[in-house]
Amino acid sequence: MFESFAIFNELLLPDYLGGHETDPIRKQYYLEQFLEGKGMIMFVAAPEAALEQAIYDGVAQGGIKGADEIDALTKGLYSRFSIWPDKHDELKNEWMRLSLMYEDPFYYINYVYGGLLALKFYELYTRDSKQFLPRYLALMRNGFDAPPGALLKRFLDIDLKDPRLVSDACRILEGKLQRLEAIYSAR
């Protein structure tokens, strides 16, 4: 949950700056920063988290014995998320750059959930900040006297198992992307 708080703040800064900017180039820049900074983090972290889990599973099942198997696994898994691994064979080596897999195992999934929750926080904040902020601050002040799902439900009425969590996040990002496309088209 800590990651979601950090990502939410990283969304608020470019959103605020872009909302108060009059220069169109800077406004575009802040919108790009919202998306490139942390807005799209769950899409970056999802294949990384899936790959890490697949490597551990493959080793446990005896299917991964060395780098060649990890290369093949990486290429196959990343191909589910992007067109590029099929076009650039060197991307099969992406597993080597996943530093958290070695430094802090299973941390990538925190970015998936953190990004998802941060976008939900952003949605609630932009819909009604006067109602959201006291509840959000109460959650942060409370500490961890229950599992994250229970705390999110208690303070913000967020259900981690609700499939709309993903569709709502995608809707927010789609709106931001449409605004950015409009800016690009106007140039």
C-alpha positions, 0 to 999 in steps of 0.5 A: 500500500505504501507504493500506492501512496507514493505513486498517487503523489507522483500523479498529483504533481504533474496533474496540478502543474499541467492544470495550472499551466498556460503555456501549451508546450509545458501543459503537454509536457506535464500530461506526458509526465503524468502518463510516462512517470507513473500513470502507466506503471502497472503496464510496465510492471505487469510483464516484469511481475509475471516474468519473475513469477514464471522464472521461479515456477520454471525453476521449481518445476525443473524446466529452467536450468540456465540463461537459454531457458530464461531467454525463451521464457522472457521472449514468450511472456513479453510477446503477450504484452508487446509487439516488440519482442517478436521484432527484436530478438535482443529483448529476450534478454530483458530479464537481466535488467530487472534489478528488483528481481535480484535485489527485492524479490517479488516487488514488481507486483507492488507496482502493479497494485500500487499503480492501480490503487493510485489511479483509483485514489486519483479518480476519487480525488478528482471526483470529490476532493473534499470527501476523499481527502479526509478519508485518505488522510485517516487511512494514512494516519491509521496505520496497519491494524488490518490487511490492506484490503480491509483498510481500503474498504473501511476508509475509502470503500475500495474493493480490491477484488472489484474488476471495475478497479482495472476498467476505471484505471484504464478509463482514466488513462484513456481520457489522458491519452485522448487529451494528449492526442488532441494536443498532438493533432493541434500542432 
